[in-house]
Amino acid sequence: MNAGNPDASDNLCGSLAKINPVDNGRRTEQVRIEDLKSETTDSKSRKLGLIVNPIAGMGGKVGLKGTDGKEKVQKARELGAIEVSPPRAIEALRSLLPLRRDFEIVTCPLGMGEDEVRECGFDFKVVSGISRGATSAADTKAAAREMMSMHVELIMFVGGDGTARDVCESVGQSIPVLGVPAGVKIHSGVFGVTSQKAGELAAKFLRGETKLREAEVMDIDEEAFRMGRVSAKLYGYLRVPYQEELIQSTKGESSVLLDEKLSQQTIADYVAELMEDEWYYVLGPGTTAKAVADRLAVTKTLLGIDVVNRGKTVLSDVNEEQLLRLIEGTKVKIIVSPIGRQGFIFGRGNQQISPKVIRKVGVENVWIIATRNKLSSIQGGKALRVDTGDVDLNEMLSGYRRVITGYREEIVTKVVA
């Protein structure tokens, strides 16, 4: 199937470069797809596999912490959740546009890849035997196996840890794989740090500029996750293209060492001292934020988003809509802690604090808290990261920001997108 249409100069990949509806009309650099058009052929020897999990990440903003199972997907839709994987897939594909003459994409029907690839103007083929409606993990596994049999050079998938597990189960280490992050929970070390970076890394691999390494596929029990318990398990390894600044590490577990607990307590003491009665404080997930709640003697959902005011919990385990209602006419600050080893402060496990929420609160009202031990554990000892899905907001959050690391102790740390 040939998706290259010389007259389609304003397709989705191009239009998203101008105005991205998911990001509320933000403007980004325009990609001139018409400048990349070339004569297409019926067959190209080089092939790239693409699998999009269209429901990955839908539970994030509505506070479900995952969408495993039909019931959870239905509930997410009832709460107003929208698909986040398609724009993430398109953002990754945009990084591959300069190479579109060189390879053909092997993908899945409709929203599992065909729609995104078609709109970006790539030549493509659709694998057989995949349902053309509601999709399942079985479809992902079948597609990965067929792509392997077609000798694609790389399988790029868009999803979260559950999708990584499905791909790993199907192909193991037989073929290179790279994840585009779109899930609520991303513990595995097989993903690019952002959608754009994943696309850049795929392009480097296809040009022969990167090597491969083994990376862990991790996942957690979503039911335990929703109950505030983290139960992570190693499911296997995938061979992934590697360039340190483009791929994220496996999420580190929270330290239970005594000195770490004491450090969290000193941070909590200082945060409690800084709090003012007229402000509402949005506490992100994690053990450091929970230490703040413990200091205030209020209940905190370990993996959810909670709001406190005047030393009391006013909202517990909130979603995006609840936060947006709270913000209207209210003075709000957001308190977040980076994910261990990965360093993300937004875009991983706290999608309820969405770009809309952050913009309304104001980036100047974001407090970052982290122990020195956690900061030193971040991949390569480098910067903190943001991946909100909003390029302009990522830029606003980037730069040098203060991080509370102890009682009346702050350091300045770089934040990058």
N, C-alpha and C positions, 0 to 999 in steps of 0.2 A: 504493500500500500504506500502510495506516495502522498505525503502531507504537505509537500512544498508547493505553495500557490504563489506565483510571482506577483499576483495582484493583491494579495492579502497583506498589505503593508501596515495595517492597524489592527493586528490580532491581539489576543489577550496579553501575550508576553510583551508586546510593544505598549499596549494601553496601560498595563500595570506599571510599566516604567514611567508613565506620565502621571496617572492618577490611580492609586491602589484603593479600591473601595473598602477593603478590610481595614485599612489604616486611616479611614476617615478623610480621604482626599489629600493625603500627604503627597508632596512632590519629591521625586527622586530623579536621578540622571536618566535621560531618555536613551533607550537602545534603538538604533535605527536598523531594524531587521531587514529593510529593503536593501541596505548596503551589503548585507551578508548573503543575499540570494545568489545561487549559482545553478548551473544546469544539473538536474538530478538524474540518477541512473536507476534502473530497475532493481539493481542488486549492489550492495556494498559489502565488501569482505569484512570490514570492521564493524563490530556490533557492541552496543551498550544496553544493558538491561535496566528497566525502570519499573518499580512496583510502588504504587501509592496506596497507603491505607487511608481511605477517605474519612474514617471515623476517629482516627488517632487524634488525641488532644482535645476532643470535643467537651470532655468533662471538666476541663481545667477552670474556665471562667465561671462555670456554674457551681463549682465547689464539690464535684463528684470524685475528684482525684483519680479518675480513670474511667474507661468505657469498655472494659472487658464484659462481654455478655450482652445479649439482645435487650434484656430488661434495662440495663444501665444506659444503653444507647437511646432507648425510647424515653427514659426519664430525662436524659440530657436534652433531647429535642423538645420535650414538654416544657423544660425550664428555659427554652430559648437559645440553646447552644447552636452554634454554626460551625461548619467545617473549617478547619484551619490548615489541613494538609495541602489542599490544592494550591493556595498562594505560596506555601513553602516550597512545594515542588517546582512551581514556576520560577521562584527566585533562584533556586539551584540551577535550573535549566538555563537561565539567562547567562550564567557564568560559562556555559558550554557553547553558546552561540558562535563564537569565533571558530569552533571546530566542527560546525554542522556539516561542512562539505566532506568531512573525513570518515564519518561513521553513520550507521543507521541505528535507531533506537528500537529495541524489542520491548514491548510493553503490554499492559493488560487492557481489557475493554473499558470504555467510558471513564468514570471517575477514578479508576485504579491506574490511570496513566495516559490513556488515549486522549482524553480531552485536553490535558495540559500540554502534551507533546504536539498535538494538532495545532493548538492555538499559538505555539511558539515557532511553528514552521519547520520542524524537523521531519526528515524522512523516517518512517516507522513501519513496523509490522506488529500485529496484535497476536498474542499467543492464543492457541485454541484451547477449548475445554474449560474456560473460565466463565462463570455466570455473568450475565449482562444486567444485573439488578443489584439486590442486596448482596454484599460481599461477606466473606468469612475468612477465618484463618486458613481453612482448607484451600481457598483460592490462592492465597499468598504462597502457600507451600507448593501447590501444583505449578504456579507460574515460575517460581524459583527453579524448580526441577527442570521445567521445559527450557528456560533460559540457559541453564547449564548445558543441556543437551544440544543447544544451538550454538554453543561455544562463544557466548558473549565474553568480552574481556573483563567486564566489571558489572556487578549488579548493584545499582543504586536504589535504595528503598527509602520511602518517606513514612515515618511513623515513630513509635517509641520502643520501649524494651520488649513489649509483647510481639511486635512485628519482627524485631531482631531475633527473638526466640524462634519464631516460625521459619525465618530464612535459615537460621543456623541448623535447625532440625532437618531442613531439606537439602542443603548443600554442604554443610560442615565447612571444612577448609579446602574444598575442591576447587574453589573459584574465589577471586577477590570480591569483597563486598564493602559497601560504604553506606552508612546511614545519614539521612537528612533529618535533623531533629524536629519532631512535630508532636510527640507524645506529652502527656502530663508528667510522667515520671521517666527520667532518663538516667539510669544508673550505669548502663553499659559503656564501654570504652570504644565503641565502633562508630560513633557519630562525629560529624564535623561540628565545630563549635557553634556555627550558625548555618542557616540554609545556604547563604551566599558562600561561606567558607567551604561548605561541603562541595558545592559546585566547583569552586576553584581547585579543591584538592582532587576531585575527579578529573578535571581538565589536566592538571599536572601529571596525574597517573597515566592518562591516555597519551600524553606527550612523552612518556618515559622519564619523567623528572623526579619521581619518588620511588621509594622502596616499600615493601610490604612488611607488616609485623603482625604477630598474633595479638588479639585483643579480647578481653573477657566479655561474654554476653551474660548480663545479670538481670534479674527481675525479682519483683517482690509479690507477695500474696496481696491482692487488692483488698480483700475483705479485712485482712489484718491491718492494711494501710488505712482503711477508713475508720478502724477502731483505735487508731493512734499508735499502732505498733509497727515497727519496721522489721520485716523478716525477709532478708535478701538471700538469694541463692544463685550459685554459679551454674549456668546451664550449658556452657561450652565456650568455644573460641571460634572466632572468625579471622580470616586474613584480610587486613584492611590497609589501604594506602596510608602512609605515615609522613606527616610533617608537623612538628610539635605545635606550632602556633595555629594550625588549622584543624586539629582533631582534639576532642576532649578526652580527659582521662576517665577511668572508672570512678564513680562517686565513692568518697571515703566514708567509712562509718564514723559516727560521733564518738569521740574519745570519752572513756569513763575514768580516766586517770584522775587522781585526787587533785593534782595541780591544775588540771583543766577545769574541774568543777569549781575550784577556788577562784580561778580567773573569771569564769562565768559569773560567779557571785559578786566579784568586784565590779564587773561591768554593770550588773543589775543594780548594785548600790548607786552607781553614778547616774544611770538612766532614771532611776526613781527620784533622785535628787533634782534632776533637770526637768521633770514633768511638772506642768502647770495645770491648774484646775480647769481653765477655759478651753483646753485642748483635748481632743480625742486622739487616742494613739492606736494605730493599726499594727498589731503584732504579727509578723510573718511566722512561718513554721520553723521548727528546729529546737535544739536543746538550749541554745543561747537565749533565744526569745522566751523560752519556757522559764529560764532562770529569772528573767525580768518579772514574769507573772508570779513565780514563786515568791519573789521579794515583795511583791504587792499583795501576796496572800489571796490571789484570785485563780480561778480555774483556767487552764490553757489547753486547747487541743494541740497535741504535739505536732501534728502534720497539717493543721488547718490554719485559717486566718481568723483572729479574734480582735475585738475592739474593747479598749478599757478607757475609763474616764473617772477621775476622782477616786482612784484606787478600787474601782469596781468593774467587773466585766459587764458591758452593756450589749454586746453582740458576740455570739460564739459560732465558729465554723461558718463564716459568711461566704457568700458568693459575690460576683462582680456587681450584680444588680443591687444587692443590699448595701454595698459600699458606696455606689453612686448615689443612692438615696440619702445615706448618712452625710455625704460631703456637702450637699446643698445647704448653704447657710451655716456651715459648721467649720470650725478651725480644726484641721486634721494633720497629724504627722504620721509617717510610715516608718516602722522600725523593722529592718531586715538584716539577716545574717547570711554570708555566702555559703554555698554548698561546699563541703569539705573536698579538697583536691581539685574540683572543677572550677570553683571560684565564682559561680554565677550568683548574682544578687537578685536578678529578675529573669523570668522566662523558664525556670525549672522548678516545678512543684508549687509555685505561688502565682499561677496565672489568673487567679481571682483578682489580684492587684494588677489590673490590665492597663494598657496604655491610656485608656479613657480616665481611669482612676488616678494614675500618676500625674497626668496632665492637669486634672482638676485640683489635686492636692498641691502640685508644684514640686519640681525636682529639688528645690531648696529646702523642702520639708521632709526629705528622706534622710533618716538616720541609719547608718551602717554600723553594726556591732559585730565584733569577732575577736576571739582571743589571738594572741600573737602566735600560739601554736597552730591554730587553724590557718592563719595567713601564711605561715611558713610552709604549710603542707600543700598549698595550692600549686598546681602543675607548673613545674619549672621555676617556682618561686616568683612568678610574674604577676601580671595585673589581675584585678577582679574583672568579671565579664557581665555584660547585659545582652539579652536576646529577646526583646519584648515583641518582636514581629513588626515593629514600627521603626523604620530606619532613622527618621528624623528624631524621634524620642531617644533612640539608642545614642545618637550623636549628642543630644542634650545631657544625657546621663554620663557620657564619657568625659575623660579628663582626670584631674587630680581631686580626690574627695577625702574628707575626714572620716576616719574609722575609729570608733570608741573601742579601746582594747583593755581598759581597766578603770579603776576608780580615778577620776580626774586625769585620765591618760588617753590621749588621742595621737594617732599618727596619720600622715597623709599618704594615700595609696592611689595608684593609677587605676582607672576603670576604662575598659575598652569594649567595643562591640565585636 
